[in-house]
Amino acid sequence: MNNKKKIVTFCIILGAAILSYFYGLRDREPADSSAPPVVRKTLKKTEESKVVHSEEAKPSKPHPVSDFCRSEKPFSGSDIVHKEAFAENTHFKKNGEVYRIRVFVEDGQNTSFKKLVFFKEDEDGFPRIISTKGLINPTKEQIGELLKGGEVIHREADISIELKDGRAFNYSEVNGEIVKVLDGNSGYSCR
């Protein structure tokens, strides 16, 4: 190797060593404020990012099911990996008559699907089926057409959720308020 190649190789190695030294200083926290200004600026940015990170790490608002089941380990909406309403009832009044729209999960031979059944209550308040045809996997628009011109009396829903940690809950709500929760793993009520 000639002298020029030796000098170039030495300069490259020396440059790499100097760069790694300064990068090492930048990542290291100084013991006192007499550290070089470059290191203090880096430390300040690191401390600020820790503050932002800790604010982001604040626990999310507990899910209403978690509030209902106080004996269970709390969880938030971000812990839910699967949520499905397996039955929903909407009671409404239209032209002086009371109707119900029931949407529920029906198991088929090879799959499950949502089915809508439309009821009208008789004079005793007993629901009588009006129509079920053509209402498999109903859309919001189809449900909206049935509700058109009516006044919602109340809504009920039975919902199943599964969490990241493997726990499952089935709960019932009326007008968005939880009224009953079952531990999906044991089948027992939370209360």
Buried (B, 14 or more C-beta within 10 A) or exposed (E): EEEEEEEEEEEEEEEEEEEEEEEEBBEEEEEEEEBEEEBEEBBEEEEEEEEEEEEEEEEEEBBBBBEBBEEBEBBEBEBBEEEEBBBBBBBBEBEEEBBBBBBBBEEEEEEEEBBBBBBBBEEEEEBEEEEEEEBEEBEEEBBEEBBEEBEEEEBBBBBBBBBEEEBBBBBBBEEEEBEBBBBBEEEEEBE
